[in-house]
Amino acid sequence: LAYEALLVAAVVLAGSFPFVLMAHGAGALGRPLFQLYLVALTRAYFTWQWRRGGRTLPMKTWRLKLVTREGGELAWGHAVKRYFCALAGTLALGAGFLWALLDRDRLFLHDRLAGTRIIYAPATTPSPPR
């Protein structure tokens, strides 16, 4: 999660720049619009990565892959539902992640609700000889 948080922070920082330039002086409406923009930005990042191979960069590093409960590739509906359930679980002081401690299959709450799961996916190509 820490590695993912660093990457998302970089995406948010870089993605905030155009909004801040365009919405400078927006008044009272600026803050809620900015928050909605950040939700849309992070949703685009995560759902695109999950649909594009089931992995974000940190998931690739740790050899993890997001699949449907049956083991197939994610549809857009799975990815969007997982994102919004994860967002809600995070806003509830991380309860969606703590759920895995109680779940019989050790799934996060957002995975349980979205019909997804994370699997270990070892490297497909052998490492070069040293």
Secondary structure, 3 states (H helix, E strand, C coil): CHHHHHHHHHHHHHHHHHHHHHCCCCHHHHHHHHHHHHHHHHHHHHHHHHHCCCCCHHHHHCCEEEEECCCCCCCHHHHHHHHHHHHHHHHCCCHHHHHHHCCCCCCCHHHHHHCEEEEECCCCCCCCCC
